[in-house]
């Protein structure tokens, strides 16, 4: 009797262009960071990463180069460098490289209403801007870099409305137990880095009534205090003038005044300016 042939699983598909990351890190000459800082002495941070036995100190010029490569891989086109897009990306490069220039960037919000904010590398990021002006694609590029190299600042990425759908699916399961809901929240609460995309647009979840899922999750992460949260969201629907204070006020309306107050403890607020890239 002929023995059945052993099935050898195919190797996982690799995203086209990802191997080019390795060539960037093995290249001893890194381009200057002139697009964002001219004649500024670059400071290296102490974060290190290992991938294929490589040890790399993460600098602003290196992160900028990796970002442009990751952006091209994901979007099949180059990052468009304009005055607005460079001003938008600059504080994020600084933040993830832990460069003190971050605290002096124009797009970093230090005052809103009567509040004086206190930016910190220990806080997460709340990125607000117009629909389609690059917030999500920029964060997805960082996600690819950090995951590929298993960098310390890597994060899990989720769309807010997908979390609502997942929660409802768990709740509707005939084998549902209260422990399932606990595990859902536990997984998202304790992850070191969590990126929530398109916040404020999600509907409330349904489970024996309405559940304000994102509010509950953000409050749990605030109480946990051991991870960073990153959020992208738009100005209020219909706002064509880019009213940042109104966009922040909408958090209070949707998630309650208690969470609104905590925003400024949890996040550095970055405003992305410029019109949509989507045509």
C-alpha positions as CSV (number, residue, x, y, z in Angstrom):
1,X,0.0,0.0,0.0
2,X,1.4,3.3,-1.0
3,X,2.0,5.7,1.8
4,X,0.3,9.1,1.3
5,X,2.8,11.8,0.4
6,X,3.7,14.1,3.2
7,X,2.3,17.6,2.5
8,X,4.9,20.3,3.0
9,X,3.2,23.6,3.9
10,X,4.1,26.5,1.6
11,X,6.1,29.2,3.2
12,X,4.1,32.3,4.2
13,X,3.8,34.9,1.5
14,X,6.0,37.9,2.0
15,X,5.0,41.4,1.1
16,X,6.8,42.6,-2.0
17,X,9.7,44.9,-1.1
18,X,10.0,44.0,2.5
19,X,13.5,42.5,2.0
20,X,14.6,46.0,1.0
21,X,14.4,46.9,4.7
22,X,17.4,44.7,5.4
23,X,19.5,46.5,2.7
24,X,18.7,49.8,4.4
25,X,19.9,48.7,7.8
26,X,23.1,47.1,6.3
27,X,24.0,50.3,4.5
28,X,26.5,52.1,6.6
29,X,25.8,55.4,4.9
30,X,22.4,56.9,5.9
31,X,21.1,59.9,4.1
32,X,21.0,63.2,6.0
33,X,17.7,64.2,7.4
34,X,17.6,67.5,5.5
35,X,13.9,67.2,4.6
36,X,12.9,67.8,8.2
37,X,15.9,69.4,9.9
38,X,18.6,71.4,8.2
39,X,22.0,71.6,10.0
40,X,20.6,70.2,13.2
41,X,22.9,67.8,15.1
42,X,21.1,64.5,15.2
43,X,20.7,62.7,18.5
44,X,20.6,58.9,18.7
45,X,18.2,57.3,21.2
46,X,19.0,54.1,23.1
47,X,16.3,51.9,21.6
48,X,17.7,48.9,19.9
49,X,16.2,46.2,17.6
50,X,17.3,42.8,16.5
51,X,16.4,41.2,13.2
52,X,18.5,38.5,11.6
53,X,21.1,39.1,14.4
54,X,21.4,42.8,13.5
55,X,21.6,45.4,16.2
56,X,20.6,48.9,15.2
57,X,20.4,52.1,17.1
58,X,17.3,53.9,15.9
59,X,18.0,57.4,14.7
60,X,15.8,60.0,13.0
61,X,17.5,59.6,9.6
62,X,17.2,55.8,9.8
63,X,13.6,55.9,10.8
64,X,12.8,58.4,8.1
65,X,14.4,56.2,5.5
66,X,12.6,53.1,6.7
67,X,9.3,55.1,6.8
68,X,9.6,56.1,3.1
69,X,10.3,52.5,2.2
70,X,7.4,51.1,4.2
71,X,5.1,53.7,2.8
72,X,6.0,52.7,-0.7
73,X,5.6,49.0,0.0
74,X,2.1,49.5,1.5
75,X,0.8,52.1,-0.9
76,X,2.6,51.2,-4.2
77,X,3.7,54.8,-4.5
78,X,6.1,57.2,-2.8
79,X,5.2,59.4,0.2
80,X,4.3,62.8,-1.3
81,X,6.7,65.4,0.3
82,X,5.0,68.8,0.5
83,X,5.3,71.5,3.2
84,X,2.2,70.1,4.9
85,X,3.0,66.4,4.7
86,X,6.6,66.9,6.0
87,X,5.3,69.1,8.9
88,X,2.7,66.3,9.7
89,X,5.2,63.5,9.7
90,X,8.0,65.3,11.5
91,X,6.6,65.0,15.1
92,X,5.9,61.3,14.6
93,X,9.5,60.6,13.4
94,X,10.8,62.6,16.4
95,X,8.4,60.8,18.8
96,X,9.3,57.3,17.8
97,X,13.0,58.1,17.7
98,X,12.6,59.9,21.1
99,X,14.3,63.0,19.8
100,X,13.7,66.2,21.9
101,X,12.9,68.2,18.7
102,X,9.5,66.6,19.1
103,X,8.6,69.1,21.8
104,X,9.1,72.1,19.4
105,X,7.1,70.9,16.4
106,X,4.3,73.1,15.0
107,X,1.8,70.2,14.7
108,X,2.2,69.2,18.3
109,X,-0.6,70.8,20.2
110,X,0.4,72.4,23.5
111,X,-2.6,74.6,24.2
112,X,-6.4,74.0,23.6
113,X,-9.0,76.3,25.0
114,X,-7.8,77.3,28.5
115,X,-5.7,74.2,28.9
116,X,-1.9,74.0,28.7
117,X,-0.9,70.5,27.7
118,X,2.3,68.7,28.8
119,X,3.7,66.6,25.9
120,X,5.7,63.5,26.9
121,X,7.3,60.5,25.4
122,X,5.5,58.5,28.0
123,X,2.1,59.4,26.5
124,X,0.5,57.9,23.3
125,X,-0.6,59.8,20.2
126,X,-3.9,61.3,19.3
127,X,-3.7,62.3,15.6
128,X,-6.6,64.5,14.3
129,X,-7.1,65.9,10.8
130,X,-9.3,66.1,7.8
131,X,-10.7,63.0,6.1
132,X,-8.2,61.2,3.9
133,X,-5.1,63.3,4.6
134,X,-2.7,60.5,5.4
135,X,-3.2,59.8,9.1
136,X,-4.0,56.1,8.6
137,X,-1.4,55.4,5.9
138,X,1.3,57.0,8.0
139,X,0.6,54.9,11.1
140,X,0.3,51.7,9.0
141,X,3.8,52.4,7.7
142,X,5.2,52.7,11.2
143,X,3.3,49.5,12.1
144,X,5.0,47.6,9.3
145,X,8.5,48.9,10.4
146,X,8.1,48.1,14.0
147,X,6.5,44.7,13.5
148,X,9.1,43.6,10.9
149,X,12.0,44.4,13.2
150,X,10.2,43.6,16.4
151,X,11.1,47.0,17.7
152,X,10.2,47.9,21.3
153,X,7.6,50.4,20.2
154,X,5.6,48.0,18.0
155,X,1.8,48.1,18.4
156,X,-1.3,46.2,17.5
157,X,-3.5,47.9,15.0
158,X,-7.3,47.8,14.9
159,X,-10.1,49.8,13.2
160,X,-12.6,50.9,15.8
161,X,-15.6,49.6,13.8
162,X,-13.9,46.2,13.4
163,X,-13.6,45.9,17.2
164,X,-17.4,46.6,17.5
165,X,-18.1,43.9,15.0
166,X,-15.8,41.4,16.8
167,X,-17.4,42.2,20.1
168,X,-20.9,41.6,18.7
169,X,-19.8,38.3,17.1
170,X,-18.4,37.0,20.4
171,X,-21.6,38.1,22.2
172,X,-23.8,36.4,19.6
173,X,-22.0,33.1,19.7
174,X,-24.2,30.4,21.1
175,X,-21.4,29.2,23.3
176,X,-20.9,32.7,24.7
177,X,-19.6,33.0,28.3
178,X,-18.9,36.0,30.3
179,X,-15.2,34.9,30.3
180,X,-15.2,35.5,26.5
181,X,-15.9,39.2,27.0
182,X,-13.3,39.3,29.7
183,X,-10.7,37.8,27.4
184,X,-11.6,40.3,24.6
185,X,-11.0,43.3,26.9
186,X,-8.0,41.7,28.5
187,X,-6.3,41.2,25.2
188,X,-6.8,44.8,24.2
189,X,-6.1,46.3,27.6
190,X,-2.8,44.6,28.3
191,X,-1.1,44.9,24.9
192,X,1.9,47.2,25.2
193,X,1.0,49.3,22.2
194,X,-2.5,49.6,20.7
195,X,-3.5,51.7,17.6
196,X,-7.2,52.5,17.1
197,X,-8.0,53.9,13.7
198,X,-11.1,55.9,12.7
199,X,-12.2,56.5,16.3
200,X,-15.5,58.5,16.8
201,X,-17.0,57.0,13.7
202,X,-17.8,53.6,15.2
203,X,-21.4,52.7,16.3
204,X,-22.2,51.5,19.7
205,X,-22.0,47.7,20.1
206,X,-25.2,45.7,20.8
207,X,-25.2,43.1,23.6
208,X,-28.4,43.1,25.7
209,X,-28.5,46.9,25.2
210,X,-25.9,49.3,23.9
211,X,-22.2,49.1,24.8
212,X,-19.9,52.1,24.3
213,X,-17.0,49.8,23.5
214,X,-14.2,52.4,22.7
215,X,-15.0,54.4,25.8
216,X,-14.8,51.3,28.0
217,X,-11.6,50.2,26.3
218,X,-9.9,53.5,26.7
219,X,-10.9,53.7,30.3
220,X,-9.4,50.2,30.9
221,X,-6.2,51.2,29.2
222,X,-6.0,54.4,31.3
223,X,-6.4,52.4,34.5
224,X,-3.9,49.8,33.3
225,X,-1.1,52.4,32.8
226,X,1.4,50.0,31.3
227,X,1.0,50.7,27.6
228,X,0.6,53.4,25.0
229,X,-2.4,54.0,22.9
230,X,-2.4,55.6,19.5
231,X,-5.6,57.0,17.9
232,X,-6.4,58.5,14.5
233,X,-9.6,60.4,14.0
234,X,-11.2,63.1,11.8
235,X,-12.6,66.5,12.6
236,X,-16.3,66.5,13.3
237,X,-18.4,65.2,10.4
238,X,-19.1,68.2,8.1
239,X,-16.4,70.4,9.5
240,X,-14.7,71.9,6.5
241,X,-12.6,74.5,8.5
242,X,-10.6,72.1,10.7
243,X,-11.8,73.1,14.2
244,X,-9.5,71.1,16.5
245,X,-11.2,72.2,19.7
246,X,-14.6,71.0,18.4
247,X,-13.0,67.7,17.3
248,X,-11.8,67.2,20.9
249,X,-15.1,68.3,22.3
250,X,-16.8,65.5,20.3
251,X,-14.8,63.0,22.4
252,X,-16.6,64.3,25.5
253,X,-20.0,64.1,23.7
254,X,-19.5,60.6,22.5
255,X,-17.5,59.0,25.4
256,X,-18.3,61.3,28.3
257,X,-16.6,64.1,30.2
258,X,-14.7,61.7,32.3
259,X,-12.8,60.3,29.3
260,X,-12.4,63.8,27.8
261,X,-10.4,64.9,30.8
262,X,-8.2,61.8,30.5
263,X,-7.4,62.4,26.9
264,X,-4.8,65.0,27.9
265,X,-3.2,62.6,30.4
266,X,-3.0,59.8,27.9
267,X,-2.1,61.5,24.6
268,X,0.2,63.9,22.9
269,X,-2.2,65.6,20.4
270,X,-0.9,66.0,16.8
271,X,-2.9,67.9,14.2
272,X,-2.5,66.8,10.6
273,X,-3.1,69.6,8.2
274,X,-3.8,69.6,4.5
275,X,-6.5,68.4,2.2
276,X,-7.4,64.9,1.3
277,X,-5.1,62.6,-0.8
278,X,-8.1,60.7,-2.0
279,X,-9.5,61.6,-5.3
